[in-house]
């Protein structure tokens, strides 16, 4: 007990009538935090932070810094004061030893919020591992689909798809035009027919084929295919009975389908037709005796020349086709049969067996490749075989291809063929797909549908526009009042006819009696 310290002596305060220390009272600032009433924290002697906590009085801190990194205040007092003068706002940092983001004891959260509100921090952006590819540009056909959709929404009857770099045109693109409805005009007391009159312009493109849905538009009145790369037109073009304007110039056409004659019938409305320039096959007529004598009078000629006549004499009648009397033509068109080639007979694969060979579709400038010799007036087509072997029944290959054409999986059937299958099967399936897309073909003799033709021949028909003064003008120059030699030749339009069997051949031509007598005397056609 002797080691205990003595208690301080208290003096008597007469004003309060109590004992006190006689020490001045400290002024308590309103802004200072209240004295903590927490109990005294007991800790071990090796914890330096325990000396910072006292129960009653606030003393000068002996240690500085947060609890996880404290240092004596006496050792670095001058250095801390010097750094505090230089240092402004304290930066926030993450202490990796604790795993918890904590600011220092002097962190001011208001200042931190002001920094956030002032603007976003310039942090480096993290690049994504997956590189997003740019959106592909729309194809020309997709742009054409958008143009057609806008015309449908606005009721615009004129669909201009010229100079759009179109290489293909599918049936899905043209099919929505079948539901085209005309927008009625807003006029009081006037009632008009709301039948649409579609006009489609496909000029200056790179089309090599046409979809079959294009020829199912029965309200199509104008069609321009000028300046493309077409080598053949589908026979479905004959279904456009309401067509008034047709432009097929500046293509690679060697012939037209025989079904195009339907556009010149008495029920058609065709008024304007442009066919040239094209690479049409030209007929080669045999020279008469007078023509031979005229050539013999010229002793010197440049080159070998061509000892065949390109066209019959003006006003001559070669023969009359039986089909010509079965049709009734429109009064504003003059349609007359002129001549034909010999019949070509093909096997079940479409390979030539008998008959002449037609020039291929080339863009050569030499006009000799466009000429084909015409058949004799008394020519009678004879198939390679005769007797009981001839039949109009289709082959098993034709039946199989027709079944494949009806299947919606036609474009993928070739992928299921064995590797050792002949290459001709792939070509035939491709031909079947092309026939289906273009609307199919029918025999020009018996009107039966087919995929592989068994017979084919070219007929030249004179197609001319009848003018108001009862004169005619060729389809190449319908506005020209007088014809020249080239117009006479271009009036003869080659038409391709195809049959489904070897029995589907043209009938024997009828030569008028007057012409027979003239041929017997002169031995030629004038």
C-alpha positions in Angstrom: 0.0 0.0 0.0 3.0 2.3 0.5 3.6 2.2 -3.3 0.2 3.7 -4.2 0.3 7.4 -5.1 -1.4 9.8 -2.7 -4.6 11.5 -3.9 -4.5 15.2 -4.6 -5.7 17.5 -1.9 -8.9 19.2 -2.7 -9.5 22.8 -1.6 -12.8 24.1 -0.2 -14.9 26.3 -2.4 -17.1 28.5 -0.3 -19.2 29.6 -3.3 -20.1 26.1 -4.2 -19.7 24.7 -0.8 -17.8 21.8 -2.2 -14.3 20.6 -2.8 -12.7 21.3 -6.3 -9.4 21.3 -8.1 -9.7 25.1 -8.8 -8.8 24.5 -12.5 -10.3 26.7 -15.2 -13.1 25.0 -17.2 -12.4 24.4 -20.8 -14.6 25.9 -23.5 -16.3 23.3 -25.5 -16.7 24.1 -29.1 -20.0 23.2 -30.7 -18.1 22.0 -33.8 -15.9 19.6 -31.8 -17.1 16.0 -31.5 -18.4 15.0 -28.1 -16.3 13.1 -25.7 -16.7 9.5 -26.3 -18.3 7.6 -23.5 -17.0 4.3 -24.7 -15.2 2.2 -22.1 -11.4 2.2 -22.0 -9.9 -0.1 -24.6 -7.4 -2.5 -23.0 -4.8 -4.0 -25.3 -1.3 -5.4 -25.0 1.7 -3.3 -24.6 3.0 -4.1 -28.1 0.1 -2.4 -29.8 1.1 1.2 -30.3 -2.3 2.3 -31.3 -3.7 1.7 -27.8 -2.0 4.9 -26.5 -4.1 7.0 -28.8 -7.3 6.3 -26.9 -8.0 7.8 -23.5 -11.2 7.9 -21.5 -11.3 11.6 -20.5 -8.7 13.9 -22.1 -7.5 14.3 -25.6 -3.8 14.3 -25.8 -1.4 14.7 -28.6 -1.2 11.6 -30.7 2.0 9.8 -30.2 1.5 7.8 -33.4 0.3 8.9 -36.9 -1.3 7.1 -39.7 -4.1 4.6 -40.0 -4.2 1.5 -37.7 -2.7 -0.8 -40.3 0.3 1.5 -41.0 1.3 3.6 -38.0 4.5 5.3 -37.2 5.8 7.4 -34.2 4.9 11.1 -34.5 8.1 12.3 -32.9 10.3 10.8 -35.6 8.6 12.2 -38.6 6.9 15.3 -37.2 8.9 17.8 -39.2 8.8 15.7 -42.3 5.0 15.2 -42.1 4.4 18.9 -41.7 6.6 19.6 -44.7 4.8 17.1 -46.8 1.4 18.4 -45.7 2.3 21.8 -47.0 3.3 20.5 -50.5 0.6 17.9 -50.7 -2.9 18.9 -51.7 -5.7 16.4 -52.0 -4.9 12.9 -51.0 -5.3 10.3 -53.6 -7.5 7.3 -53.1 -5.7 4.0 -53.4 -6.4 0.4 -52.7 -4.4 -1.5 -50.2 -3.9 -5.0 -51.4 -2.9 -6.3 -48.0 -6.4 -5.8 -46.5 -8.5 -6.4 -49.6 -10.9 -3.5 -48.6 -10.8 -0.1 -50.1 -10.3 2.4 -47.3 -9.4 6.0 -47.4 -7.0 7.6 -44.9 -8.3 9.2 -41.7 -8.3 12.6 -43.3 -10.2 11.7 -46.4 -13.0 14.1 -47.3 -15.9 12.3 -49.1 -17.4 15.6 -50.3 -14.3 16.5 -52.2 -14.3 13.0 -53.7 -17.9 13.4 -54.9 -17.1 16.8 -56.5 -14.4 15.1 -58.5 -16.8 12.5 -59.8 -19.4 15.1 -60.7 -16.8 17.3 -62.5 -16.2 14.7 -65.2 -15.4 11.1 -65.9 -12.0 9.9 -65.3 -9.9 9.2 -68.4 -9.4 5.5 -67.9 -8.0 3.2 -70.6 -10.7 1.4 -72.5 -10.5 -2.4 -72.5 -10.6 -3.8 -76.0 -13.1 -6.6 -76.6 -11.6 -9.9 -77.5 -14.3 -10.6 -80.1 -13.8 -8.2 -83.0 -17.2 -7.3 -84.4 -17.2 -7.4 -88.2 -18.7 -4.6 -90.1 -22.2 -5.0 -91.5 -22.1 -6.3 -95.1 -23.3 -3.9 -97.8 -26.6 -4.9 -99.4 -26.4 -6.7 -102.6 -27.9 -5.2 -105.8 -30.9 -7.6 -105.6 -31.6 -6.6 -102.0 -31.7 -3.0 -103.2 -34.1 -4.0 -105.9 -36.3 -5.7 -103.3 -36.4 -2.5 -101.3 -37.3 -0.5 -104.4 -40.1 -2.9 -105.2 -41.4 -2.7 -101.6 -41.5 1.1 -101.7 -43.4 1.0 -105.0 -45.9 -1.4 -103.5 -46.4 0.9 -100.4 -46.7 4.1 -102.5 -48.8 2.5 -105.3 -46.2 3.5 -107.9 -46.9 1.6 -111.1 -43.5 2.4 -112.7 -40.7 0.2 -111.3 -37.3 1.5 -112.5 -34.5 -1.0 -111.8 -32.2 0.2 -114.6 -28.4 0.5 -114.1 -28.5 -1.4 -110.8 -25.7 -3.9 -111.6 -28.1 -6.7 -111.3 -26.6 -10.1 -112.3 -29.5 -12.3 -111.0 -33.2 -11.7 -110.4 -35.0 -14.4 -108.4 -38.7 -15.3 -108.3 -38.9 -14.1 -104.7 -38.0 -10.6 -105.8 -40.7 -10.3 -108.5 -43.5 -12.4 -106.7 -44.8 -9.5 -104.5 -45.7 -7.5 -107.6 -48.6 -10.0 -108.2 -50.4 -8.4 -105.3 -50.0 -4.9 -106.6 -53.0 -2.6 -106.0 -53.5 0.8 -107.5 -54.1 3.8 -105.3 -57.4 5.4 -106.2 -57.4 9.1 -107.2 -59.1 11.5 -104.8 -61.7 13.0 -107.1 -65.3 13.7 -106.2 -67.9 12.2 -108.6 -65.3 10.5 -110.8 -65.0 6.7 -110.7 -62.0 5.0 -112.4 -61.0 1.4 -112.8 -58.4 0.4 -110.3 -56.6 -2.1 -112.6 -52.8 -1.6 -112.3 -50.6 -1.0 -115.3 -47.2 -2.1 -114.3 -44.1 -0.9 -116.1 -40.8 -2.7 -115.3 -37.5 -1.3 -116.6 -34.5 -3.6 -116.3 -32.2 -1.8 -118.8 -28.4 -1.6 -118.5 -27.9 -4.5 -116.1 -26.0 -7.8 -116.4 -28.9 -10.3 -116.4 -28.3 -13.6 -118.1 -31.7 -15.2 -117.2 -35.1 -14.0 -116.2 -37.4 -15.4 -113.5 -40.7 -17.1 -114.4 -42.7 -14.9 -112.0 -42.0 -11.9 -114.3 -44.2 -13.5 -117.0 -47.0 -14.3 -114.6 -47.8 -10.6 -114.1 -50.9 -10.3 -116.3 -51.1 -6.6 -115.7 -47.7 -5.8 -117.1 -47.9 -3.3 -119.9 -44.3 -2.3 -120.5 -41.1 -4.3 -120.2 -37.6 -3.1 -121.0 -34.7 -5.6 -121.1 -32.4 -3.4 -123.1 -28.6 -3.7 -122.6 -28.3 -7.0 -120.7 -26.5 -10.3 -121.4 -29.5 -12.4 -122.3 -28.8 -15.3 -124.8 -32.3 -16.9 -124.6 -35.8 -15.8 -123.5 -38.1 -18.3 -121.7 -41.2 -19.4 -123.6 -43.4 -18.0 -120.8 -43.1 -14.5 -122.5 -46.1 -15.5 -124.6 -48.3 -15.2 -121.5 -48.0 -11.4 -121.3 -51.3 -10.7 -123.2 -51.6 -7.1 -121.9 -48.1 -6.1 -122.9 -47.9 -2.9 -125.0 -44.2 -2.1 -125.1 -41.3 -4.6 -125.3 -37.7 -3.7 -125.7 -35.2 -6.6 -126.3 -32.4 -4.6 -128.0 -28.7 -4.7 -127.2 -28.5 -8.3 -125.9 -26.9 -11.5 -127.1 -30.1 -13.1 -128.4 -29.6 -15.6 -131.4 -33.3 -16.4 -131.6 -36.6 -15.8 -129.8 -39.0 -18.4 -128.5 -41.8 -19.6 -130.8 -44.3 -18.7 -128.1 -43.6 -14.9 -128.7 -46.1 -15.1 -131.6 -48.9 -15.0 -129.0 -48.1 -11.3 -128.5 -49.2 -10.6 -132.1 -52.6 -12.4 -131.9 -55.8 -10.5 -132.4 -56.4 -10.5 -128.6 -53.0 -9.0 -127.8 -52.2 -5.3 -127.2 -48.6 -5.0 -128.3 -47.9 -1.7 -130.0 -44.2 -1.2 -129.8 -41.5 -3.8 -130.3 -37.7 -3.3 -130.4 -35.6 -6.3 -131.3 -32.3 -4.9 -132.8 -29.4 -4.8 -132.4 -29.0 -8.5 -131.5 -27.0 -11.5 -132.8 -30.0 -13.1 -134.6 -29.4 -16.1 -136.9 -29.7 -15.0 -140.5 -31.0 -17.4 -143.2 -29.0 -18.5 -146.2 -31.1 -19.0 -149.3 -29.7 -20.8 -152.3 -28.6 -18.7 -155.2 -30.7 -18.6 -158.4 -29.4 -18.8 -161.9 -29.7 -15.1 -162.4 -27.7 -14.4 -159.2 -24.9 -16.8 -160.4 -24.7 -15.0 -163.8 -24.5 -11.6 -162.0 -21.6 -12.8 -159.9 -19.8 -14.3 -163.0 -20.0 -10.8 -164.7 -17.7 -9.4 -161.9 -14.2 -10.8 -162.7 -12.5 -9.5 -159.6 -13.8 -9.7 -156.0 -12.1 -8.9 -152.8 -12.0 -12.1 -150.7 -13.8 -15.4 -151.4 -17.3 -14.0 -151.0 -20.3 -16.0 -150.0 -22.2 -17.7 -152.8 -25.5 -17.8 -150.9 -28.4 -15.4 -150.8 -29.1 -13.9 -147.4 -32.8 -13.1 -148.1 -35.4 -14.0 -150.6 -36.3 -11.5 -153.3 -38.7 -8.8 -152.2 -42.3 -9.9 -152.7 -41.4 -13.6 -153.0 -43.4 -16.3 -151.2 -41.3 -19.2 -150.1 -44.0 -21.3 -148.6 -47.0 -21.2 -146.3 -46.8 -22.8 -142.9 -50.0 -24.8 -141.8 -49.8 -23.0 -138.4 -50.1 -19.6 -140.2 -53.7 -20.4 -141.2 -54.7 -21.5 -137.7 -53.9 -18.2 -136.1 -55.6 -14.8 -136.4 -53.1 -11.9 -136.2 -53.7 -8.4 -135.0 -54.5 -5.9 -137.7 -51.6 -3.6 -136.9 -49.0 -6.4 -137.3 -48.0 -8.3 -140.4 -46.8 -11.8 -139.5 -45.8 -14.2 -142.3 -43.8 -17.4 -142.3 -40.7 -17.4 -144.5 -38.4 -20.4 -144.1 -37.0 -22.9 -141.6 -33.9 -25.0 -141.0 -33.7 -28.8 -141.0 -34.9 -30.5 -137.9 -32.3 -31.5 -135.3 -32.9 -34.8 -133.5 -31.6 -35.2 -129.9 -31.2 -38.2 -127.6 -32.5 -38.5 -124.1 -29.6 -36.5 -122.7 -30.0 -33.7 -125.2 -27.0 -34.6 -127.4 -27.3 -34.1 -131.2 -28.0 -37.3 -133.1 -29.0 -36.1 -136.5 -29.4 -32.7 -138.1 -27.4 -29.4 -138.6 -25.3 -27.8 -135.9 -26.3 -24.3 -134.9 -23.6 -21.7 -134.1 -22.8 -21.3 -130.5 -23.6 -18.1 -128.5 -20.4 -16.2 -129.1 -19.9 -12.4 -129.3 -17.7 -12.6 -132.4 -18.1 -9.7 -134.8 -17.9 -11.9 -137.9 -21.5 -12.1 -139.2 -20.8 -15.5 -140.9 -21.4 -17.2 -137.6 -24.9 -16.0 -137.6 -26.0 -17.6 -140.9 -27.7 -20.9 -141.2 -28.8 -22.6 -144.4 -32.5 -23.0 -144.8 -34.2 -26.3 -145.6 -35.7 -27.1 -149.0 -39.4 -26.4 -149.5 -40.1 -30.1 -150.0 -38.0 -31.2 -147.0 -39.6 -33.9 -145.0 -38.0 -34.6 -141.5 -37.1 -38.2 -141.0 -36.0 -39.4 -137.5 -32.8 -41.5 -137.0 -34.9 -44.7 -136.6 -38.3 -45.6 -138.0 -40.9 -48.2 -137.3 -42.4 -49.3 -134.0 -39.5 -47.7 -132.0 -41.0 -44.2 -132.5 -43.3 -43.1 -129.7 -44.5 -39.9 -128.0 -44.0 -41.5 -124.5 -41.3 -39.7 -122.5 -38.2 -41.6 -121.4 -37.5 -42.8 -117.9 -34.9 -40.0 -117.5 -37.5 -37.4 -118.5 -39.9 -38.8 -116.0 -37.3 -38.8 -113.2 -36.3 -35.2 -114.0 -39.9 -34.1 -114.1 -40.4 -35.7 -110.6 -37.3 -33.9 -109.3 -38.5 -30.6 -110.7 -41.7 -30.9 -108.6 -39.7 -31.4 -105.4 -38.8 -28.3 -103.3 -35.4 -30.0 -102.6 -34.4 -29.7 -106.3 -31.3 -27.4 -105.7 -29.9 -30.0 -103.2 -30.5 -33.3 -105.0 -27.2 -33.1 -106.8 -25.4 -33.2 -103.5 -26.9 -36.6 -102.7 -25.6 -38.2 -105.9 -22.7 -40.7 -105.5 -19.2 -39.6 -106.3 -18.9 -42.1 -109.2 -22.1 -40.8 -110.8 -21.7 -39.4 -114.4 -21.3 -35.7 -114.7 -24.2 -35.5 -117.2 -26.6 -36.1 -114.3 -25.4 -32.9 -112.6 -25.9 -31.0 -115.8 -29.4 -32.4 -116.3 -30.4 -31.5 -112.7 -29.0 -28.0 -113.3 -31.1 -27.7 -116.5 -34.2 -28.9 -114.7 -33.7 -26.2 -112.0 -33.3 -23.6 -114.8 -36.4 -24.7 -116.5 -38.4 -24.6 -113.2 -37.1 -21.1 -112.4 -38.0 -19.8 -115.9 -41.5 -21.2 -115.9 -41.0 -24.5 -117.8 -41.3 -25.4 -121.5 -44.1 -27.0 -123.6 -43.9 -28.8 -126.9 -44.8 -26.5 -129.8 -46.5 -29.5 -131.5 -48.5 -31.4 -128.9 -48.2 -28.8 -126.0 -46.8 -31.4 -123.5 -44.4 -30.2 -120.8 -40.8 -31.3 -121.1 -37.4 -30.6 -119.7 -35.1 -32.1 -122.3 -36.2 -31.4 -125.9 -35.9 -34.2 -128.5 -36.4 -32.1 -131.6 -35.7 -28.5 -132.4 -35.5 -26.3 -135.5 -35.6 -22.5 -136.3 -38.3 -20.8 -138.3 -37.9 -17.3 -139.7 -41.0 -15.2 -139.6 -41.5 -11.8 -141.1 -42.8 -9.4 -138.4 -43.6 -5.9 -139.5 -45.7 -3.0 -138.2 -48.6 -1.9 -140.4 -48.5 1.9 -140.7 -51.5 4.2 -141.3 -50.9 4.3 -145.1 -51.1 0.5 -145.3 -47.3 0.2 -145.7 -45.2 -1.9 -143.4 -42.1 -1.2 -141.3 -39.8 -3.8 -139.8 -39.6 -4.4 -136.1 -36.1 -3.1 -136.2 -37.3 0.4 -137.3 -41.0 0.7 -136.7 -40.9 4.5 -137.1 -39.1 4.4 -140.5 -41.4 5.1 -143.4 -39.2 3.6 -146.1 -37.3 0.3 -145.9 -33.8 -0.4 -147.0 -32.1 -3.7 -147.7 -31.1 -4.1 -144.1 -34.7 -3.6 -142.9 -35.9 -6.4 -145.3 -33.4 -8.7 -143.7 -34.1 -7.7 -140.1 -37.8 -8.2 -140.6 -37.1 -12.0 -140.7 -37.0 -12.9 -137.0 -35.7 -16.3 -136.0 -38.0 -18.3 -133.7 -36.9 -21.5 -132.0 -39.4 -24.4 -131.9 -38.8 -27.5 -129.8 -40.6 -30.8 -129.5 -40.9 -33.4 -126.8 -40.4 -36.5 -129.0 -39.0 -37.5 -132.4 -42.5 -37.6 -133.7 -43.1 -33.9 -132.9 -41.8 -32.4 -136.2 -43.1 -29.6 -138.4 -45.7 -30.4 -141.0 -45.0 -30.4 -144.6 -45.1 -26.9 -146.1 -47.8 -25.9 -148.5 -46.4 -24.3 -151.7 -49.0 -22.2 -153.6 -49.9 -23.5 -157.1 -48.7 -20.3 -158.7 -45.4 -20.7 -157.0 -45.1 -24.3 -158.0 -45.5 -23.3 -161.7 -42.9 -20.6 -161.3 -40.5 -23.0 -159.7 -41.0 -25.5 -162.4 -40.2 -22.9 -165.1 -37.3 -21.1 -163.5 -36.1 -23.6 -161.0 -35.9 -20.9 -158.2 -37.9 -18.6 -156.0 -38.3 -15.0 -157.2 
